Amino acid sequence: MSAEHHAPANATEYISHHLMNLRANPALEATDPNNIHLDTFWISLILGFVFLAVFGLAARRASVDKPSKFQLFIELIIELVDSNVKDIFHGKSKLVAPLALTVFVWVVLMNAMDFLPVDLLPKVVALFGIEYLKVVPTADINQGLAMSLSVVLLSVLLGIQAKGLVGFVVEFFTAPFHAEGAVMKIILIPINGAMQLIEYGSRGLSLALRLVGNMFAGELVFMLIALLGMGWTGVNPGSILGALGQLVAGSAWAIFHILIVILQAYIFMMLTIVYCGLAVEEH
């Protein structure tokens, strides 16, 4: 947090400024694990409460006789998620469907922060002395890794619940390379263990990098479009005319970006269901 807000002098500085997170301790390096990205934390938390409020409101106002368009829209999302869970996950846990729904809607909301004009929220918080604000949580690798790690750990817990701790550990060290003799099973223990660690690690990385990579790229495109809009108007981003230029220039790309926002959330949800399904199946 800073008492002063310095306007970027050129396009490179403008983009670098928008890619900088609001850090709990600005004195530490951005990559320091002890440094918390406050913007990622608070924006994702607020959007999580928005999800709970919207779906809670739909549940309270639900009507069997005269469902509103809002209720039908919420039911459409729930049915979409539920049908995918029933097709992919064959375990007994009742946690997977709510998890998939939460993941899908939450990621859509975080991705959708890309649709706000690039300078809108940063300019608002700058009035309170906050110099940096990165508004798309899913463009932050820390958020992506945190969510993917949570999914992987949950899949492990589901595997233990379905097979028992002993059964899970035995399978962990006897798959994917199965052996008949006791000696070969012992020989293959370190190889199987290493392969399983690689598999679980690749699941976490595939979840995080796919989401963060696409959203980070989309964020950069919106910044470049914002610069283009400012170029049209020939003014700085702090003016009303500059903001209008950003809005007009970004609207065309936002139409195409809607597909990316929803698709990335859908892929993250589907992989979450798949990984939970693989955890409860016998290998």
C-alpha positions as CSV (number, residue, x, y, z in Angstrom):
1,M,0.0,0.0,0.0
2,S,1.3,3.4,-0.9
3,A,0.2,6.9,-0.2
4,E,1.1,7.9,-3.8
5,H,-0.1,6.6,-7.1
6,H,2.3,7.1,-10.0
7,A,0.8,7.1,-13.5
8,P,2.6,4.8,-15.9
9,A,4.8,6.7,-18.3
10,N,4.6,4.3,-21.3
11,A,2.9,1.1,-22.5
12,T,5.5,-1.2,-20.9
13,E,5.2,0.4,-17.6
14,Y,1.4,0.4,-17.9
15,I,1.3,-3.3,-18.4
16,S,3.9,-4.0,-15.7
17,H,1.9,-1.9,-13.3
18,H,-1.3,-3.9,-13.9
19,L,0.5,-7.2,-13.6
20,M,1.8,-6.3,-10.1
21,N,-0.2,-7.8,-7.2
22,L,-1.1,-5.9,-4.0
23,R,1.2,-7.6,-1.6
24,A,1.0,-7.8,2.2
25,N,4.6,-6.8,2.5
26,P,5.8,-4.7,-0.5
27,A,9.4,-4.9,0.8
28,L,9.5,-8.7,0.0
29,E,9.9,-10.1,-3.5
30,A,6.7,-11.0,-5.3
31,T,7.9,-14.6,-5.5
32,D,8.5,-14.8,-1.7
33,P,6.3,-17.6,-0.3
34,N,5.8,-15.5,2.9
35,N,4.2,-12.7,0.9
36,I,0.5,-12.8,0.6
37,H,-1.3,-11.4,-2.5
38,L,-4.1,-9.5,-0.8
39,D,-5.9,-8.6,-4.0
40,T,-6.2,-12.3,-5.0
41,F,-7.3,-13.3,-1.5
42,W,-10.0,-10.6,-1.0
43,I,-11.4,-10.6,-4.5
44,S,-11.8,-14.4,-4.6
45,L,-13.3,-14.4,-1.1
46,I,-15.8,-11.7,-2.0
47,L,-16.8,-13.6,-5.2
48,G,-17.2,-16.8,-3.1
49,F,-19.7,-15.0,-0.9
50,V,-21.4,-13.6,-4.0
51,F,-21.9,-17.2,-5.2
52,L,-23.3,-18.2,-1.8
53,A,-25.7,-15.2,-1.8
54,V,-27.0,-15.7,-5.3
55,F,-27.6,-19.5,-4.9
56,G,-29.0,-19.0,-1.4
57,L,-31.4,-16.4,-2.7
58,A,-32.5,-18.7,-5.5
59,A,-33.1,-21.5,-2.9
60,R,-35.2,-19.2,-0.7
61,R,-37.3,-18.0,-3.6
62,A,-37.7,-21.3,-5.3
63,S,-41.2,-22.1,-6.5
64,V,-42.5,-25.4,-7.9
65,D,-45.7,-23.8,-9.4
66,K,-44.3,-20.6,-10.8
67,P,-40.5,-20.8,-11.2
68,S,-38.9,-17.5,-12.2
69,K,-36.4,-17.2,-15.1
70,F,-33.7,-16.6,-12.4
71,Q,-34.7,-19.9,-10.7
72,L,-34.7,-21.8,-14.1
73,F,-31.2,-20.4,-14.9
74,I,-29.9,-21.6,-11.5
75,E,-31.5,-25.0,-12.0
76,L,-30.0,-25.3,-15.5
77,I,-26.5,-24.8,-14.0
78,I,-27.2,-27.4,-11.2
79,E,-28.6,-29.9,-13.6
80,L,-25.5,-29.5,-15.9
81,V,-23.2,-30.2,-13.1
82,D,-25.2,-33.0,-11.6
83,S,-25.5,-34.8,-14.9
84,N,-21.7,-34.7,-15.4
85,V,-21.1,-36.0,-11.8
86,K,-23.5,-38.9,-12.4
87,D,-21.8,-39.9,-15.7
88,I,-18.2,-39.7,-14.4
89,F,-18.2,-40.2,-10.6
90,H,-19.3,-43.7,-9.5
91,G,-18.4,-43.4,-5.8
92,K,-20.7,-43.0,-2.8
93,S,-19.5,-39.7,-1.6
94,K,-22.1,-36.9,-1.7
95,L,-19.4,-34.2,-1.6
96,V,-18.4,-34.3,-5.2
97,A,-21.5,-32.7,-6.7
98,P,-21.5,-29.7,-4.4
99,L,-17.7,-29.4,-4.9
100,A,-18.1,-29.4,-8.7
101,L,-20.9,-26.8,-8.6
102,T,-18.8,-24.6,-6.3
103,V,-15.7,-24.9,-8.5
104,F,-17.6,-24.2,-11.7
105,V,-19.5,-21.1,-10.5
106,W,-16.6,-19.7,-8.5
107,V,-14.2,-20.0,-11.3
108,V,-16.6,-18.4,-13.7
109,L,-17.1,-15.4,-11.4
110,M,-13.3,-15.0,-10.9
111,N,-12.7,-15.3,-14.7
112,A,-15.4,-12.8,-15.4
113,M,-13.5,-10.1,-13.5
114,D,-11.7,-9.8,-16.9
115,F,-14.8,-8.1,-18.3
116,L,-14.4,-5.0,-16.1
117,P,-12.5,-2.1,-17.7
118,V,-8.8,-2.6,-17.0
119,D,-8.4,0.7,-15.1
120,L,-11.8,0.8,-13.3
121,L,-11.0,-1.0,-10.0
122,P,-7.3,0.1,-9.9
123,K,-8.4,3.7,-10.2
124,V,-11.0,3.3,-7.5
125,V,-8.6,1.8,-4.9
126,A,-6.0,4.3,-5.9
127,L,-8.2,7.0,-4.3
128,F,-7.5,5.2,-1.0
129,G,-3.8,5.1,-1.5
130,I,-3.6,1.6,-2.9
131,E,-1.1,1.6,-5.8
132,Y,-1.5,-2.0,-7.1
133,L,-4.5,-4.2,-7.8
134,K,-4.7,-7.3,-9.9
135,V,-8.4,-7.9,-10.3
136,V,-8.5,-11.4,-11.9
137,P,-7.7,-14.0,-9.2
138,T,-7.4,-16.9,-11.6
139,A,-4.6,-15.1,-13.5
140,D,-2.5,-15.5,-10.3
141,I,-0.6,-18.8,-10.2
142,N,-1.0,-18.9,-6.4
143,Q,-4.8,-19.1,-6.7
144,G,-4.6,-21.7,-9.4
145,L,-2.1,-23.9,-7.4
146,A,-4.1,-23.5,-4.2
147,M,-7.3,-24.7,-5.9
148,S,-5.7,-27.6,-7.8
149,L,-3.8,-28.7,-4.6
150,S,-7.1,-28.7,-2.7
151,V,-8.7,-30.9,-5.5
152,V,-5.8,-33.4,-5.4
153,L,-5.8,-33.7,-1.6
154,L,-9.6,-34.2,-1.6
155,S,-9.2,-36.9,-4.2
156,V,-6.7,-38.7,-1.9
157,L,-9.2,-38.4,1.0
158,L,-11.9,-39.8,-1.2
159,G,-9.6,-42.7,-2.2
160,I,-8.9,-43.5,1.4
161,Q,-12.6,-43.3,2.3
162,A,-13.5,-45.7,-0.5
163,K,-10.7,-48.2,-0.1
164,G,-9.6,-47.7,3.5
165,L,-6.2,-46.4,4.5
166,V,-4.5,-49.8,4.1
167,G,-6.1,-50.5,0.7
168,F,-5.2,-47.0,-0.6
169,V,-1.5,-47.4,0.5
170,V,-1.3,-50.9,-1.0
171,E,-2.7,-49.7,-4.3
172,F,-0.4,-46.7,-4.2
173,F,2.7,-48.9,-4.2
174,T,1.4,-51.7,-6.4
175,A,0.0,-49.7,-9.4
176,P,0.3,-49.0,-12.2
177,F,2.9,-51.8,-12.7
178,H,1.3,-55.0,-11.2
179,A,3.4,-58.0,-10.4
180,E,2.5,-61.6,-9.5
181,G,5.3,-62.7,-7.3
182,A,6.1,-61.2,-3.8
183,V,9.7,-60.4,-4.8
184,M,8.7,-58.5,-7.9
185,K,6.0,-56.6,-5.9
186,I,8.7,-55.5,-3.5
187,I,11.1,-54.6,-6.3
188,L,8.4,-52.5,-8.0
189,I,7.4,-50.6,-4.8
190,P,9.7,-47.6,-5.4
191,I,8.9,-47.5,-9.1
192,N,5.2,-47.6,-8.5
193,G,5.4,-45.0,-5.7
194,A,7.4,-42.6,-8.0
195,M,4.9,-43.1,-10.8
196,Q,2.0,-42.4,-8.5
197,L,3.7,-39.2,-7.2
198,I,4.3,-38.0,-10.7
199,E,0.6,-38.8,-11.6
200,Y,-0.8,-36.8,-8.6
201,G,1.7,-34.0,-9.3
202,S,0.7,-33.8,-12.9
203,R,-2.9,-33.6,-12.0
204,G,-2.3,-30.6,-9.8
205,L,-0.2,-28.9,-12.4
206,S,-2.6,-29.6,-15.3
207,L,-5.4,-28.0,-13.4
208,A,-3.5,-24.9,-12.3
209,L,-1.5,-24.2,-15.4
210,R,-4.3,-24.6,-17.9
211,L,-6.6,-22.2,-16.0
212,V,-3.9,-19.6,-15.1
213,G,-2.3,-19.7,-18.5
214,N,-5.5,-19.0,-20.4
215,M,-6.7,-16.3,-18.0
216,F,-3.2,-14.6,-17.8
217,A,-3.1,-14.5,-21.6
218,G,-6.6,-13.0,-21.7
219,E,-5.7,-10.4,-19.1
220,L,-2.7,-9.3,-21.3
221,V,-5.0,-9.1,-24.3
222,F,-7.4,-6.8,-22.5
223,M,-4.4,-4.6,-21.4
224,L,-3.2,-4.3,-25.0
225,I,-6.8,-3.5,-26.1
226,A,-7.0,-0.9,-23.3
227,L,-3.8,0.7,-24.7
228,L,-5.4,0.6,-28.1
229,G,-8.5,2.4,-26.8
230,M,-6.4,5.1,-25.2
231,G,-4.5,5.5,-28.5
232,W,-7.8,6.1,-30.2
233,T,-8.7,8.9,-27.8
234,G,-5.2,10.2,-27.4
235,V,-5.6,10.7,-23.7
236,N,-4.4,9.0,-20.5
237,P,-6.3,6.2,-18.8
238,G,-7.3,8.3,-15.9
239,S,-9.7,10.5,-17.9
240,I,-13.4,9.7,-18.7
241,L,-12.6,9.8,-22.4
242,G,-9.7,7.4,-21.9
243,A,-12.0,5.0,-20.0
244,L,-14.6,5.2,-22.7
245,G,-12.0,4.3,-25.3
246,Q,-11.0,1.3,-23.3
247,L,-14.6,0.2,-23.0
248,V,-15.4,0.5,-26.7
249,A,-12.2,-1.3,-27.7
250,G,-12.6,-4.0,-25.1
251,S,-16.3,-4.8,-25.8
252,A,-15.5,-6.6,-29.1
253,W,-13.0,-8.9,-27.6
254,A,-15.2,-9.5,-24.5
255,I,-17.8,-11.2,-26.7
256,F,-15.3,-13.8,-27.7
257,H,-13.7,-14.0,-24.2
258,I,-17.1,-15.1,-22.8
259,L,-16.4,-18.6,-24.3
260,I,-13.0,-18.7,-22.7
261,V,-14.3,-17.7,-19.3
262,I,-17.0,-20.4,-19.3
263,L,-14.9,-23.1,-21.0
264,Q,-12.0,-22.8,-18.6
265,A,-14.4,-23.1,-15.6
266,Y,-16.1,-26.1,-17.2
267,I,-12.8,-27.8,-17.9
268,F,-11.6,-27.2,-14.3
269,M,-14.9,-28.7,-13.0
270,M,-14.7,-31.7,-15.3
271,L,-11.1,-32.5,-14.4
272,T,-12.1,-32.2,-10.7
273,I,-14.9,-34.8,-11.2
274,V,-12.6,-37.0,-13.2
275,Y,-9.8,-37.0,-10.6
276,C,-12.3,-37.7,-7.8
277,G,-13.7,-40.5,-9.9
278,L,-10.3,-42.0,-10.5
279,A,-9.5,-41.9,-6.8
280,V,-12.4,-44.2,-5.9
281,E,-11.9,-46.7,-8.7
282,E,-9.8,-49.9,-8.4
283,H,-6.6,-49.9,-10.4
